[in-house]
């Protein structure tokens, strides 16, 4: 398989995983923190895993089209919203 084809296949797998697994969980976590809840250890581990995967797959994402790059930016914004709100909630409870 050519590198370009391999890159496309990896990117397709990343997108599918995000769409089917990561995004629904991120939205669930966002809903929880918006309701004033703090993050569980499991949620923190999940967020760390998502961020780690994003860093590891950065080379594939750099090769992506502009629409996908825009989506990645929005996801990172969502990640930032979640962690910011979770920190605020944590500070209120301590």
C-alpha positions as CSV (number, residue, x, y, z in Angstrom):
1,X,0.0,0.0,0.0
2,X,1.3,3.4,-0.9
3,X,2.0,5.8,1.9
4,X,-0.7,8.1,0.7
5,X,-3.2,5.2,0.7
6,X,-2.0,4.1,4.1
7,X,-2.4,7.6,5.4
8,X,-5.9,7.8,4.1
9,X,-6.8,4.4,5.7
10,X,-5.4,5.5,9.0
11,X,-7.2,8.8,8.9
12,X,-10.4,7.0,8.0
13,X,-10.0,4.8,11.1
14,X,-9.3,7.8,13.3
15,X,-12.4,9.5,12.0
16,X,-14.5,6.5,12.5
17,X,-13.3,5.9,16.1
18,X,-13.9,9.6,16.9
19,X,-17.4,9.6,15.4
20,X,-18.5,6.4,17.0
21,X,-16.7,6.4,20.3
22,X,-14.9,9.6,21.2
23,X,-17.4,12.3,20.3
24,X,-20.4,10.7,22.1
25,X,-18.3,10.3,25.2
26,X,-16.9,13.8,25.1
27,X,-20.4,15.3,24.7
28,X,-21.6,13.2,27.7
29,X,-18.7,14.5,29.8
30,X,-19.4,18.1,28.7
31,X,-23.1,17.7,29.7
32,X,-22.0,16.4,33.1
33,X,-19.6,19.2,33.8
34,X,-22.1,21.8,32.6
35,X,-24.4,20.4,35.3
36,X,-21.8,21.1,37.8
37,X,-20.3,17.7,38.2
38,X,-16.6,17.0,38.7
39,X,-14.7,14.6,36.5
40,X,-14.3,11.0,37.7
41,X,-11.0,9.3,37.4
42,X,-12.3,7.3,34.5
43,X,-13.3,10.5,32.7
44,X,-9.9,12.1,33.4
45,X,-8.2,9.0,32.0
46,X,-10.4,9.1,28.9
47,X,-9.6,12.8,28.3
48,X,-5.9,12.1,28.7
49,X,-6.2,9.2,26.3
50,X,-8.0,11.4,23.7
51,X,-5.4,14.1,24.0
52,X,-2.5,11.6,23.8
53,X,-4.0,10.0,20.7
54,X,-4.4,13.4,19.1
55,X,-0.7,14.1,19.7
56,X,0.3,10.7,18.3
57,X,-1.8,11.1,15.2
58,X,-0.8,14.7,14.5
59,X,1.3,13.8,11.5
60,X,-1.8,12.2,9.8
61,X,-4.0,15.2,10.8
62,X,-1.5,17.6,9.3
63,X,-2.0,15.9,5.9
64,X,-5.8,16.1,6.2
65,X,-8.0,18.5,4.2
66,X,-9.1,21.8,5.6
67,X,-12.5,20.6,6.6
68,X,-11.0,17.9,8.8
69,X,-8.4,20.4,10.2
70,X,-11.3,22.7,11.1
71,X,-13.1,19.8,12.8
72,X,-9.9,18.9,14.8
73,X,-9.8,22.6,16.0
74,X,-13.4,22.4,17.1
75,X,-12.7,19.1,19.0
76,X,-9.7,20.7,20.7
77,X,-12.0,23.6,21.7
78,X,-14.5,21.1,23.1
79,X,-11.7,19.5,25.1
80,X,-10.6,22.9,26.4
81,X,-14.2,23.8,27.4
82,X,-14.6,20.5,29.3
83,X,-11.4,20.8,31.2
84,X,-12.0,24.5,32.0
85,X,-15.5,23.8,33.3
86,X,-14.4,20.7,35.2
87,X,-11.7,22.8,36.9
88,X,-14.2,25.4,37.9
89,X,-16.5,22.7,39.3
90,X,-13.6,21.2,41.2
91,X,-12.6,24.5,42.7
92,X,-16.2,25.1,43.9
93,X,-16.3,21.8,45.7
94,X,-12.9,22.2,47.5
